[in-house]
Amino acid sequence: MKSKITDEIKDIFSQSVNWARLEVEYLKLTAAEKLIILISAMIIGGVIMLFLVPVLILLLFALVDTFKLFMAAPLAYLSVGGIVILLLLLLFLFRKPLVVNPVSRFITKVILEKGKD
């Protein structure tokens, strides 16, 4: 009788150790998956920014050329510079709804995503 109980306890203990190993492995895989999603989103955002900055510069020069039709060249450059500063100020003032909230929503969605099991 005693050997049967000790065998069962040993079996339960070995199954518990095996279960713990599998849980740790699952945790590692889940963390790796979420980290890959976050890093790939950062890389895609960086590449998009890399391509958008030259386009934005070209559009600003086109705006300067348009303003040159109505005013002197230095005033056109100052006007476009003022517009850029105004846009940056608006971005700074509305940074929470425009930047912080979407980024935090994306990160929490990735981290706290329920399994599809």
All heavy atoms as an XYZ file, in Angstrom:
923
protein
N       0.819     -1.194      0.000
C       0.000      0.000      0.000
C       0.858      1.252      0.000
O       0.570      2.190     -0.726
C      -0.911     -0.053      1.233
C      -1.829      1.113      1.366
S      -3.241      0.831      0.357
C      -4.261      2.146      0.829
N       1.928      1.249      0.832
C       2.789      2.426      0.916
C       3.522      2.677     -0.396
O       3.671      3.819     -0.821
C       3.813      2.257      2.035
C       3.356      2.757      3.362
C       4.527      2.752      4.293
C       4.133      3.458      5.567
N       5.218      3.503      6.521
N       4.003      1.628     -1.015
C       4.743      1.815     -2.259
C       3.832      2.347     -3.362
O       4.260      3.114     -4.218
C       5.408      0.514     -2.697
O       4.420     -0.423     -3.074
N       2.565      1.972     -3.332
C       1.622      2.457     -4.323
C       1.404      3.967     -4.162
O       1.385      4.712     -5.138
C       0.296      1.707     -4.191
C      -0.700      2.056     -5.265
C      -1.946      1.232     -5.124
C      -2.918      1.601     -6.219
N      -4.183      0.895     -6.059
N       1.277      4.432     -2.932
C       1.074      5.859     -2.668
C       2.324      6.641     -3.034
O       2.242      7.704     -3.662
C       0.689      6.079     -1.187
C      -0.706      5.508     -0.937
C       0.711      7.563     -0.831
C      -1.156      5.558      0.498
N       3.503      6.147     -2.681
C       4.738      6.858     -3.019
C       4.957      6.881     -4.526
O       5.440      7.880     -5.062
C       5.951      6.225     -2.321
O       6.024      4.842     -2.657
C       5.868      6.386     -0.823
N       4.586      5.808     -5.199
C       4.690      5.811     -6.664
C       3.759      6.847     -7.283
O       4.127      7.543     -8.240
C       4.379      4.425     -7.233
C       5.466      3.405     -6.950
O       6.605      3.840     -6.658
O       5.171      2.199     -7.036
N       2.569      6.946     -6.719
C       1.619      7.948     -7.226
C       2.120      9.363     -6.950
O       1.981     10.255     -7.796
C       0.241      7.737     -6.597
C      -0.481      6.527     -7.134
C      -1.851      6.331     -6.516
O      -2.382      7.293     -5.916
O      -2.388      5.236     -6.648
N       2.702      9.580     -5.775
C       3.243     10.895     -5.441
C       4.397     11.238     -6.374
O       4.499     12.373     -6.871
C       3.669     10.947     -3.957
C       2.428     10.909     -3.065
C       4.480     12.205     -3.668
C       2.725     10.795     -1.592
N       5.260     10.280     -6.654
C       6.366     10.501     -7.581
C       5.849     10.813     -8.980
O       6.367     11.685     -9.670
C       7.292      9.272     -7.624
C       8.155      9.115     -6.406
C       9.016      7.870     -6.532
C       9.810      7.636     -5.249
N      10.616      6.411     -5.336
N       4.813     10.096     -9.377
C       4.219     10.322    -10.691
C       3.598     11.725    -10.771
O       3.785     12.445    -11.757
C       3.171      9.253    -10.971
C       2.643      9.331    -12.392
O       3.468      9.554    -13.309
O       1.420      9.179    -12.580
N       2.885     12.121     -9.725
C       2.280     13.459     -9.686
C       3.374     14.525     -9.705
O       3.265     15.533    -10.415
C       1.374     13.612     -8.451
C       0.115     12.754     -8.626
C       1.002     15.074     -8.218
C      -0.770     12.699     -7.410
N       4.439     14.305     -8.964
C       5.541     15.265     -8.923
C       6.216     15.385    -10.293
O       6.493     16.493    -10.758
C       6.570     14.849     -7.862
C       7.708     15.804     -7.755
C       7.548     17.043     -7.156
C       8.956     15.473     -8.274
C       8.598     17.928     -7.074
C      10.007     16.357     -8.199
C       9.837     17.597     -7.589
N       6.452     14.269    -10.961
C       7.089     14.322    -12.276
C       6.178     14.988    -13.300
O       6.638     15.752    -14.159
C       7.499     12.925    -12.750
O       6.357     12.136    -13.007
N       4.882     14.752    -13.214
C       3.943     15.420    -14.108
C       3.882     16.927    -13.829
O       3.772     17.737    -14.762
C       2.551     14.811    -13.984
C       2.435     13.435    -14.604
C       1.043     12.839    -14.442
O       0.145     13.460    -13.900
N       0.886     11.612    -14.932
N       3.980     17.299    -12.552
C       3.979     18.715    -12.194
C       5.227     19.412    -12.732
O       5.143     20.541    -13.237
C       3.914     18.887    -10.676
O       2.731     18.334    -10.171
N       6.368     18.759    -12.628
C       7.611     19.331    -13.149
C       7.515     19.462    -14.670
O       7.911     20.492    -15.237
C       8.822     18.472    -12.723
C      10.078     18.885    -13.477
C       9.035     18.565    -11.224
N       6.982     18.464    -15.321
C       6.805     18.513    -16.777
C       5.847     19.638    -17.169
O       6.098     20.375    -18.125
C       6.301     17.166    -17.287
C       6.316     17.098    -18.793
O       7.115     17.748    -19.445
N       5.423     16.307    -19.350
N       4.753     19.792    -16.438
C       3.793     20.864    -16.702
C       4.454     22.229    -16.528
O       4.243     23.137    -17.332
C       2.595     20.723    -15.766
C       1.633     21.871    -15.870
C       0.695     22.069    -16.830
C       1.552     22.992    -14.989
N       0.019     23.240    -16.602
C       0.533     23.828    -15.461
C       2.237     23.360    -13.839
C       0.178     25.003    -14.836
C       1.883     24.534    -13.219
C       0.871     25.344    -13.712
N       5.264     22.393    -15.471
C       5.949     23.667    -15.232
C       6.918     23.983    -16.376
O       7.007     25.132    -16.822
C       6.681     23.632    -13.899
N       7.645     22.979    -16.853
C       8.557     23.195    -17.980
C       7.790     23.640    -19.220
O       8.220     24.540    -19.950
C       9.331     21.911    -18.284
C      10.466     21.655    -17.364
C      11.346     20.521    -17.893
N      12.180     20.032    -16.819
C      12.271     18.779    -16.414
N      11.560     17.848    -17.043
N      13.052     18.440    -15.433
N       6.659     22.985    -19.476
C       5.855     23.363    -20.641
C       5.292     24.778    -20.505
O       5.239     25.521    -21.497
C       4.721     22.358    -20.839
C       5.142     20.951    -21.285
C       3.932     20.022    -21.311
C       5.803     21.006    -22.643
N       4.890     25.171    -19.307
C       4.380     26.523    -19.093
C       5.473     27.567    -19.314
O       5.224     28.612    -19.910
C       3.800     26.664    -17.680
C       2.447     26.032    -17.502
C       1.372     26.712    -18.318
O       1.353     27.960    -18.411
O       0.526     25.991    -18.884
N       6.683     27.277    -18.846
C       7.800     28.203    -19.060
C       8.104     28.307    -20.551
O       8.344     29.400    -21.075
C       9.042     27.748    -18.254
C      10.286     28.502    -18.690
C       8.795     27.929    -16.772
N       8.073     27.190    -21.253
C       8.324     27.209    -22.700
C       7.243     28.004    -23.427
O       7.531     28.779    -24.336
C       8.380     25.768    -23.225
C       8.908     25.633    -24.613
C      10.381     26.004    -24.717
O      11.120     25.863    -23.741
O      10.765     26.469    -25.800
N       5.992     27.838    -23.023
C       4.893     28.593    -23.616
C       5.056     30.086    -23.349
O       4.820     30.913    -24.226
C       3.556     28.096    -23.054
C       2.370     28.879    -23.547
C       1.919     28.747    -24.852
C       1.711     29.774    -22.711
C       0.840     29.466    -25.319
C       0.636     30.505    -23.164
C       0.195     30.349    -24.463
O      -0.856     31.069    -24.919
N       5.484     30.428    -22.136
C       5.718     31.829    -21.793
C       6.830     32.418    -22.649
O       6.713     33.550    -23.137
C       6.069     31.948    -20.313
C       6.320     33.346    -19.783
C       5.042     34.165    -19.842
C       6.848     33.288    -18.370
N       7.894     31.666    -22.871
C       8.988     32.136    -23.720
C       8.511     32.371    -25.151
O       8.835     33.392    -25.771
C      10.133     31.123    -23.738
C      10.946     31.066    -22.481
C      12.030     30.012    -22.648
C      12.785     29.744    -21.388
N      13.781     28.664    -21.576
N       7.749     31.419    -25.684
C       7.254     31.559    -27.053
C       6.295     32.742    -27.194
O       6.347     33.486    -28.178
C       6.577     30.266    -27.503
C       7.491     29.075    -27.738
C       6.668     27.829    -28.009
C       8.420     29.352    -28.898
N       5.427     32.924    -26.220
C       4.489     34.034    -26.253
C       5.228     35.363    -26.169
O       4.910     36.307    -26.916
C       3.482     33.915    -25.099
O       2.833     32.649    -25.178
C       2.444     35.008    -25.155
N       6.208     35.461    -25.287
C       6.990     36.698    -25.170
C       7.755     36.973    -26.462
O       7.830     38.125    -26.912
C       7.939     36.607    -23.986
N       8.319     35.941    -27.062
C       9.056     36.121    -28.314
C       8.119     36.593    -29.421
O       8.466     37.484    -30.210
C       9.738     34.820    -28.715
N       6.923     36.029    -29.490
C       5.963     36.421    -30.515
C       5.570     37.896    -30.363
O       5.558     38.653    -31.330
C       4.718     35.540    -30.424
C       3.621     35.935    -31.383
C       2.318     35.221    -31.107
O       2.171     34.615    -30.032
O       1.437     35.295    -31.975
N       5.283     38.303    -29.135
C       4.872     39.687    -28.895
C       6.025     40.654    -29.149
O       5.825     41.737    -29.700
C       4.327     39.826    -27.480
C       3.020     39.070    -27.308
C       2.490     39.137    -25.924
C       1.305     38.247    -25.701
N       0.177     38.473    -26.547
N       7.235     40.260    -28.794
C       8.406     41.098    -29.050
C       8.649     41.250    -30.544
O       8.974     42.340    -31.024
C       9.629     40.495    -28.357
C      10.882     41.342    -28.335
C      10.643     42.617    -27.544
C      12.028     40.562    -27.743
N       8.455     40.175    -31.289
C       8.619     40.236    -32.747
C       7.587     41.173    -33.360
O       7.905     41.968    -34.253
C       8.533     38.823    -33.355
C       9.793     38.043    -33.026
C       8.303     38.880    -34.855
C       9.712     36.573    -33.367
N       6.354     41.117    -32.883
C       5.310     41.999    -33.407
C       5.652     43.461    -33.122
O       5.541     44.320    -34.007
C       3.936     41.626    -32.816
C       3.479     40.272    -33.362
C       2.899     42.699    -33.112
C       2.247     39.720    -32.691
N       6.112     43.749    -31.900
C       6.454     45.127    -31.552
C       7.648     45.631    -32.351
O       7.637     46.758    -32.868
C       6.744     45.231    -30.055
C       5.538     45.119    -29.131
C       5.983     45.080    -27.682
C       4.591     46.265    -29.363
N       8.686     44.823    -32.474
C       9.882     45.242    -33.208
C       9.566     45.415    -34.692
O      10.030     46.368    -35.328
C      11.038     44.252    -32.980
C      11.533     44.388    -31.541
C      12.172     44.483    -33.955
C      12.578     43.380    -31.154
N       8.762     44.512    -35.258
C       8.420     44.659    -36.677
C       7.579     45.911    -36.909
O       7.749     46.587    -37.929
C       7.694     43.415    -37.184
O       6.439     43.276    -36.545
N       6.704     46.255    -35.969
C       5.926     47.487    -36.108
C       6.842     48.704    -36.040
O       6.653     49.671    -36.794
C       4.859     47.567    -35.019
N       7.847     48.666    -35.169
C       8.800     49.781    -35.090
C       9.615     49.892    -36.365
O       9.877     51.002    -36.854
C       9.716     49.606    -33.877
C       9.027     49.873    -32.567
S       9.987     49.543    -31.078
C      11.647     49.848    -31.512
N      10.024     48.769    -36.930
C      10.807     48.798    -38.166
C       9.967     49.336    -39.322
O      10.430     50.170    -40.111
C      11.369     47.397    -38.482
C      12.474     47.048    -37.484
C      11.896     47.322    -39.909
C      12.966     45.623    -37.584
N       8.724     48.888    -39.415
C       7.841     49.378    -40.477
C       7.596     50.876    -40.314
O       7.624     51.632    -41.286
C       6.510     48.584    -40.480
C       6.765     47.179    -40.999
C       5.455     49.287    -41.322
C       5.576     46.262    -40.875
N       7.381     51.322    -39.079
C       7.206     52.749    -38.832
C       8.447     53.543    -39.214
O       8.346     54.629    -39.785
N       9.621     53.016    -38.907
C      10.862     53.690    -39.275
C      11.051     53.785    -40.780
O      11.473     54.824    -41.298
N      10.733     52.707    -41.486
C      10.860     52.720    -42.949
C       9.873     53.708    -43.567
O      10.223     54.456    -44.487
C      10.667     51.298    -43.522
C      10.514     51.315    -45.026
C      11.830     50.406    -43.115
N       8.667     53.729    -43.038
C       7.674     54.683    -43.544
C       8.145     56.110    -43.303
O       8.042     56.967    -44.186
C       6.293     54.416    -42.903
C       5.697     53.131    -43.467
C       5.340     55.587    -43.123
C       4.433     52.682    -42.789
N       8.684     56.373    -42.123
C       9.205     57.708    -41.835
C      10.374     58.059    -42.753
O      10.507     59.200    -43.188
C       9.639     57.818    -40.371
C       8.493     57.827    -39.394
S       7.355     59.197    -39.642
C       8.418     60.569    -39.279
N      11.206     57.075    -43.040
C      12.350     57.297    -43.916
C      11.904     57.731    -45.308
O      12.546     58.559    -45.948
C      13.198     56.022    -43.999
C      14.510     56.101    -44.741
C      15.488     56.978    -43.969
C      15.091     54.712    -44.935
N      10.795     57.189    -45.786
C      10.287     57.567    -47.096
C       9.407     58.815    -47.053
O       9.292     59.529    -48.045
C       9.506     56.409    -47.733
C      10.386     55.300    -48.216
C      10.279     54.035    -47.685
C      11.337     55.521    -49.193
C      11.091     53.002    -48.120
C      12.155     54.504    -49.635
C      12.033     53.243    -49.102
N       8.774     59.075    -45.918
C       7.878     60.225    -45.838
C       8.614     61.548    -45.652
O       8.122     62.586    -46.108
C       6.880     60.046    -44.692
C       5.648     59.217    -45.002
C       4.741     59.144    -43.788
C       4.894     59.769    -46.181
N       9.761     61.533    -45.007
C      10.488     62.786    -44.763
C      10.907     63.453    -46.075
O      10.667     64.656    -46.248
C      11.679     62.545    -43.805
C      12.621     63.723    -43.779
C      11.167     62.246    -42.404
N      11.522     62.742    -47.028
C      11.849     63.421    -48.294
C      10.609     63.906    -49.050
O      10.639     64.981    -49.659
C      12.590     62.352    -49.106
C      13.075     61.375    -48.116
C      12.090     61.398    -47.000
N       9.538     63.134    -48.996
C       8.298     63.558    -49.659
C       7.777     64.837    -49.007
O       7.356     65.770    -49.692
C       7.246     62.432    -49.615
C       5.887     62.920    -50.054
C       7.693     61.258    -50.457
N       7.824     64.897    -47.686
C       7.374     66.098    -46.984
C       8.245     67.300    -47.334
O       7.725     68.402    -47.549
C       7.383     65.854    -45.473
C       6.910     67.007    -44.601
C       5.447     67.286    -44.858
C       7.152     66.700    -43.148
N       9.547     67.084    -47.416
C      10.450     68.181    -47.794
C      10.121     68.682    -49.203
O      10.060     69.894    -49.444
C      11.919     67.730    -47.674
C      12.279     67.551    -46.207
C      12.858     68.719    -48.341
C      13.622     66.918    -45.974
N       9.906     67.765    -50.139
C       9.559     68.177    -51.502
C       8.233     68.930    -51.545
O       8.079     69.913    -52.275
C       9.520     66.964    -52.421
C      10.876     66.314    -52.719
C      10.685     65.039    -53.507
C      11.766     67.280    -53.466
N       7.265     68.470    -50.765
C       5.976     69.171    -50.725
C       6.122     70.564    -50.124
O       5.462     71.516    -50.577
C       4.957     68.351    -49.935
C       4.434     67.089    -50.623
C       3.549     66.292    -49.682
C       3.677     67.456    -51.882
N       6.982     70.701    -49.131
C       7.202     72.021    -48.544
C       7.888     72.960    -49.532
O       7.550     74.158    -49.600
C       8.017     71.897    -47.258
C       7.276     71.264    -46.071
C       8.212     71.055    -44.902
C       6.088     72.113    -45.665
N       8.829     72.442    -50.312
C       9.454     73.288    -51.334
C       8.455     73.670    -52.421
O       8.499     74.781    -52.961
C      10.683     72.604    -51.938
C      11.927     72.806    -51.130
C      12.579     71.725    -50.555
C      12.455     74.073    -50.942
C      13.722     71.911    -49.808
C      13.602     74.267    -50.196
C      14.237     73.183    -49.618
N       7.541     72.758    -52.744
C       6.494     73.090    -53.715
C       5.584     74.183    -53.152
O       5.154     75.085    -53.887
C       5.685     71.845    -54.060
N       5.306     74.110    -51.854
C       4.494     75.151    -51.227
C       5.219     76.495    -51.244
O       4.601     77.545    -51.471
C       4.135     74.734    -49.799
C       3.171     75.633    -49.044
C       1.828     75.688    -49.755
C       3.004     75.127    -47.627
N       6.539     76.464    -51.028
C       7.328     77.690    -51.104
C       7.239     78.275    -52.514
O       7.054     79.490    -52.690
C       8.798     77.428    -50.704
C       9.694     78.587    -51.110
C       8.909     77.180    -49.217
N       7.379     77.426    -53.520
C       7.296     77.921    -54.903
C       5.915     78.507    -55.199
O       5.799     79.493    -55.931
C       7.614     76.807    -55.890
C       9.099     76.494    -55.956
O       9.895     77.362    -55.536
O       9.456     75.390    -56.423
N       4.885     77.915    -54.624
C       3.539     78.456    -54.803
C       3.414     79.812    -54.121
O       2.814     80.741    -54.675
C       2.491     77.474    -54.239
O       2.658     76.210    -54.856
C       1.079     77.981    -54.478
N       3.965     79.928    -52.919
C       3.911     81.200    -52.207
C       4.742     82.273    -52.901
O       4.455     83.462    -52.768
C       4.381     81.042    -50.767
C       3.349     80.441    -49.840
C       3.683     80.109    -48.537
C       2.045     80.219    -50.255
C       2.754     79.573    -47.681
C       1.109     79.676    -49.412
C       1.456     79.347    -48.112
N       5.780     81.860    -53.636
C       6.620     82.834    -54.353
C       5.824     83.573    -55.433
O       6.194     84.672    -55.837
C       7.822     82.143    -55.003
C       8.942     81.840    -54.054
C      10.095     81.220    -54.842
C      11.181     80.729    -53.942
N      12.275     80.094    -54.708
N       4.742     82.977    -55.891
C       3.907     83.639    -56.886
C       3.190     84.851    -56.292
O       2.829     85.783    -57.022
C       2.880     82.658    -57.456
C       3.426     81.437    -58.201
C       2.286     80.501    -58.568
C       4.187     81.876    -59.436
N       2.951     84.813    -54.985
C       2.182     85.880    -54.346
C       3.017     86.828    -53.496
O       2.555     87.895    -53.141
C       1.089     85.263    -53.454
C       0.207     84.294    -54.175
C       0.269     82.943    -53.910
C      -0.682     84.744    -55.142
C      -0.546     82.056    -54.581
C      -1.503     83.860    -55.814
C      -1.433     82.503    -55.536
N       4.229     86.413    -53.119
C       5.048     87.238    -52.222
C       6.522     87.058    -52.533
O       6.889     86.219    -53.361
C       4.753     86.881    -50.757
C       4.992     85.425    -50.407
S       4.497     84.966    -48.745
C       2.742     84.811    -48.884
N       7.352     87.813    -51.876
C       8.799     87.727    -52.087
C       9.324     86.379    -51.572
O       8.726     85.752    -50.688
C       9.495     88.870    -51.356
N      10.453     85.943    -52.141
C      11.006     84.626    -51.811
C      11.328     84.463    -50.315
O      10.953     83.442    -49.717
C      12.241     84.346    -52.658
N      12.001     85.442    -49.685
C      12.278     85.239    -48.245
C      11.004     85.138    -47.416
O      10.929     84.351    -46.471
C      13.080     86.482    -47.850
C      13.660     86.997    -49.107
C      12.684     86.646    -50.186
N      10.004     85.913    -47.792
C       8.736     85.850    -47.070
C       8.032     84.514    -47.301
O       7.374     83.988    -46.391
C       7.841     87.018    -47.501
C       6.648     87.324    -46.617
C       7.080     87.566    -45.189
C       5.888     88.511    -47.164
N       8.183     83.941    -48.472
C       7.590     82.629    -48.757
C       8.245     81.557    -47.893
O       7.556     80.698    -47.315
C       7.751     82.292    -50.235
N       9.580     81.607    -47.778
C      10.267     80.639    -46.924
C       9.881     80.816    -45.452
O       9.679     79.827    -44.732
C      11.790     80.763    -47.089
C      12.306     80.092    -48.336
C      12.674     80.840    -49.444
C      12.426     78.707    -48.406
C      13.145     80.235    -50.593
C      12.897     78.086    -49.539
C      13.256     78.859    -50.637
O      13.716     78.238    -51.759
N       9.771     82.053    -45.014
C       9.355     82.300    -43.632
C       7.926     81.814    -43.383
O       7.622     81.283    -42.311
C       9.467     83.796    -43.306
C      10.878     84.321    -43.072
C      10.851     85.827    -42.901
C      11.492     83.649    -41.859
N       7.058     81.994    -44.361
C       5.673     81.546    -44.210
C       5.602     80.030    -44.076
O       4.896     79.500    -43.211
C       4.834     82.003    -45.394
O       4.809     83.393    -45.478
N       6.332     79.341    -44.928
C       6.326     77.876    -44.858
C       6.967     77.409    -43.548
O       6.489     76.469    -42.914
C       7.035     77.269    -46.089
C       7.218     75.775    -45.935
C       6.221     77.561    -47.336
N       8.037     78.089    -43.124
C       8.640     77.758    -41.827
C       7.654     77.970    -40.692
O       7.579     77.169    -39.754
N       6.872     79.057    -40.764
C       5.846     79.302    -39.745
C       4.770     78.229    -39.748
O       4.292     77.809    -38.694
N       4.397     77.786    -40.941
C       3.392     76.714    -41.033
C       3.933     75.431    -40.402
O       3.220     74.741    -39.664
C       2.977     76.495    -42.502
C       2.172     77.682    -43.010
C       2.182     75.204    -42.661
C       1.893     77.656    -44.498
N       5.195     75.104    -40.664
C       5.795     73.895    -40.093
C       5.865     74.005    -38.574
O       5.537     73.054    -37.850
C       7.188     73.637    -40.707
C       7.928     72.555    -39.947
C       7.068     73.283    -42.165
N       6.265     75.177    -38.078
C       6.329     75.378    -36.627
C       4.940     75.280    -36.012
O       4.761     74.678    -34.944
C       6.999     76.733    -36.295
C       8.490     76.646    -36.607
C       6.791     77.108    -34.837
C       9.225     77.954    -36.484
N       3.935     75.826    -36.685
C       2.557     75.736    -36.200
C       2.086     74.281    -36.152
O       1.460     73.846    -35.174
C       1.627     76.567    -37.080
C       0.159     76.582    -36.692
C      -0.021     77.312    -35.367
C      -0.666     77.231    -37.783
N       2.408     73.506    -37.195
C       2.031     72.088    -37.202
C       2.746     71.309    -36.093
O       2.147     70.443    -35.440
C       2.325     71.467    -38.565
C       1.408     71.906    -39.705
C       1.888     71.312    -41.025
C      -0.021     71.502    -39.417
N       4.025     71.613    -35.877
C       4.762     70.953    -34.791
C       4.194     71.332    -33.424
O       4.110     70.489    -32.521
C       6.251     71.291    -34.868
C       7.020     70.657    -36.011
C       8.450     71.193    -36.051
C       7.016     69.149    -35.893
N       3.790     72.589    -33.272
C       3.171     73.026    -32.020
C       1.839     72.321    -31.794
O       1.545     71.873    -30.676
C       2.980     74.545    -32.042
C       2.381     75.167    -30.792
C       3.350     75.047    -29.628
C       2.034     76.618    -31.040
N       1.043     72.194    -32.848
C      -0.226     71.464    -32.724
C       0.009     69.996    -32.393
O      -0.717     69.408    -31.581
C      -1.039     71.596    -34.011
C      -1.691     72.954    -34.253
C      -2.323     72.988    -35.632
C      -2.706     73.250    -33.174
N       1.037     69.404    -33.019
C       1.369     68.016    -32.705
C       1.801     67.880    -31.249
O       1.423     66.924    -30.568
C       2.463     67.506    -33.637
C       2.904     66.057    -33.435
C       1.772     65.114    -33.786
C       4.128     65.762    -34.273
N       2.557     68.847    -30.756
C       2.985     68.813    -29.360
C       1.796     68.979    -28.418
O       1.701     68.286    -27.403
C       4.033     69.898    -29.090
C       4.476     69.957    -27.663
C       5.352     69.000    -27.164
C       4.017     70.959    -26.816
C       5.750     69.043    -25.848
C       4.424     71.012    -25.497
C       5.293     70.049    -25.011
N       0.897     69.896    -28.750
C      -0.252     70.128    -27.873
C      -1.224     68.949    -27.868
O      -1.825     68.643    -26.832
C      -0.980     71.407    -28.296
C      -0.226     72.712    -28.053
C      -1.012     73.881    -28.619
C       0.034     72.911    -26.571
N      -1.387     68.307    -29.005
C      -2.311     67.182    -29.104
C      -1.566     65.851    -29.175
O      -2.028     64.909    -29.819
C      -3.218     67.338    -30.328
C      -4.131     68.517    -30.244
C      -3.954     69.609    -31.076
C      -5.149     68.544    -29.323
C      -4.792     70.709    -30.999
C      -5.993     69.634    -29.231
C      -5.813     70.728    -30.073
N      -0.417     65.763    -28.515
C       0.390     64.542    -28.586
C      -0.303     63.348    -27.938
O      -0.126     62.228    -28.385
C       1.772     64.771    -27.982
C       1.780     64.985    -26.499
C       3.178     65.336    -25.984
N       3.156     65.661    -24.577
C       2.920     66.857    -24.076
N       2.680     67.863    -24.893
N       2.908     67.072    -22.784
N      -1.077     63.588    -26.889
C      -1.721     62.458    -26.221
C      -2.749     61.768    -27.126
O      -2.675     60.558    -27.321
C      -2.346     62.905    -24.909
C      -2.800     61.738    -24.070
C      -3.098     62.139    -22.658
C      -3.434     60.897    -21.866
N      -3.643     61.185    -20.468
N      -3.722     62.500    -27.710
C      -4.680     61.795    -28.570
C      -4.100     61.364    -29.916
O      -4.576     60.400    -30.509
C      -5.813     62.786    -28.763
C      -5.248     64.113    -28.465
C      -4.120     63.891    -27.501
N      -3.061     62.055    -30.394
C      -2.525     61.729    -31.712
C      -1.407     60.685    -31.681
O      -1.237     59.945    -32.646
C      -2.003     62.994    -32.403
C      -3.048     64.020    -32.809
C      -2.385     65.253    -33.388
C      -4.012     63.419    -33.801
N      -0.627     60.652    -30.598
C       0.533     59.767    -30.566
C       0.452     58.765    -29.421
O       0.537     57.553    -29.636
C       1.841     60.593    -30.457
C       3.047     59.684    -30.365
C       1.981     61.539    -31.634
N       0.280     59.263    -28.208
C       0.376     58.398    -27.024
C      -0.752     57.367    -26.988
O      -0.492     56.172    -26.776
C       0.390     59.252    -25.735
C       0.359     58.384    -24.507
C       1.608     60.154    -25.723
N      -1.984     57.803    -27.195
C      -3.103     56.863    -27.111
C      -3.044     55.752    -28.166
O      -3.231     54.583    -27.828
C      -4.433     57.610    -27.190
C      -4.718     58.400    -25.931
O      -4.094     58.194    -24.898
N      -5.648     59.328    -26.021
N      -2.796     56.054    -29.448
C      -2.714     54.956    -30.413
C      -1.554     53.990    -30.147
O      -1.708     52.781    -30.289
C      -2.522     55.661    -31.759
C      -3.068     57.011    -31.572
C      -2.808     57.353    -30.146
N      -0.401     54.532    -29.733
C       0.739     53.653    -29.447
C       0.441     52.777    -28.243
O       0.695     51.565    -28.261
C       2.026     54.488    -29.238
C       3.145     53.632    -28.689
C       2.450     55.132    -30.536
N      -0.114     53.362    -27.184
C      -0.423     52.560    -25.997
C      -1.520     51.539    -26.292
O      -1.481     50.412    -25.785
C      -0.821     53.459    -24.836
O      -1.991     54.174    -25.137
N      -2.487     51.909    -27.127
C      -3.546     50.963    -27.502
C      -2.961     49.779    -28.272
O      -3.318     48.620    -28.032
C      -4.598     51.688    -28.342
C      -5.886     50.924    -28.479
C      -6.956     51.706    -29.229
N      -7.074     53.082    -28.804
C      -6.950     54.134    -29.613
N      -6.724     53.961    -30.895
N      -7.066     55.363    -29.158
N      -2.016     50.070    -29.188
C      -1.386     49.001    -29.965
C      -0.557     48.084    -29.064
O      -0.649     46.856    -29.165
C      -0.507     49.606    -31.063
C       0.319     48.593    -31.797
C      -0.277     47.718    -32.684
C       1.684     48.498    -31.578
C       0.483     46.779    -33.356
C       2.445     47.563    -32.242
C       1.852     46.704    -33.131
N       0.222     48.668    -28.166
C       1.086     47.853    -27.297
C       0.248     47.012    -26.344
O       0.526     45.832    -26.156
C       2.082     48.751    -26.546
C       3.109     49.304    -27.535
C       2.791     47.981    -25.441
C       4.062     50.302    -26.951
N      -0.793     47.598    -25.748
C      -1.630     46.802    -24.846
C      -2.396     45.727    -25.606
O      -2.628     44.638    -25.069
C      -2.621     47.690    -24.070
O      -3.380     48.473    -24.985
C      -1.900     48.576    -23.090
N      -2.785     46.008    -26.851
C      -3.470     44.977    -27.637
C      -2.541     43.808    -27.929
O      -2.938     42.657    -27.853
C      -4.001     45.581    -28.945
C      -4.880     44.639    -29.732
C      -5.512     45.350    -30.905
C      -4.654     45.108    -32.112
N      -5.244     45.599    -33.358
N      -1.267     44.127    -28.207
C      -0.304     43.064    -28.490
C       0.006     42.276    -27.225
O       0.033     41.039    -27.240
C       0.991     43.653    -29.100
C       2.110     42.634    -29.101
C       0.730     44.134    -30.508
N       0.209     42.967    -26.108
C       0.632     42.281    -24.879
C      -0.519     41.551    -24.227
O      -0.359     40.409    -23.775
C       1.271     43.302    -23.915
C       2.599     43.788    -24.486
C       1.488     42.690    -22.537
C       3.262     44.864    -23.694
N      -1.681     42.161    -24.178
C      -2.803     41.566    -23.462
C      -3.760     40.783    -24.343
O      -4.866     40.456    -23.916
C      -3.587     42.666    -22.736
C      -2.801     43.465    -21.699
C      -3.678     44.551    -21.115
C      -2.268     42.559    -20.614
N      -3.348     40.466    -25.558
C      -4.197     39.744    -26.493
C      -4.532     38.357    -25.943
O      -3.657     37.608    -25.533
C      -3.501     39.620    -27.829
C      -4.309     38.921    -28.884
C      -3.546     38.849    -30.187
O      -3.536     39.860    -30.904
O      -2.945     37.805    -30.451
N      -5.802     38.053    -25.934
C      -6.242     36.724    -25.485
C      -5.887     35.712    -26.554
O      -5.916     35.990    -27.739
C      -7.755     36.700    -25.265
C      -8.232     37.656    -24.226
C      -8.094     37.068    -22.871
C      -8.732     38.031    -21.875
N      -8.481     37.716    -20.533
N      -5.606     34.507    -26.104
C      -5.291     33.436    -27.057
C      -6.499     33.071    -27.879
O      -7.642     33.217    -27.465
N      -6.255     32.572    -29.075
C      -7.356     32.194    -29.969
C      -7.726     30.724    -29.788
O      -8.265     30.103    -30.670
C      -6.937     32.490    -31.403
C      -6.692     33.950    -31.658
C      -6.164     34.172    -33.040
C      -5.921     35.645    -33.237
N      -4.545     36.017    -33.341
N      -7.412     30.212    -28.616
C      -7.684     28.783    -28.339
C      -9.146     28.553    -28.087
O      -9.811     29.213    -27.395
C      -6.870     28.317    -27.125
C      -5.372     28.468    -27.366
O      -4.981     28.507    -28.541
O      -4.621     28.541    -26.384
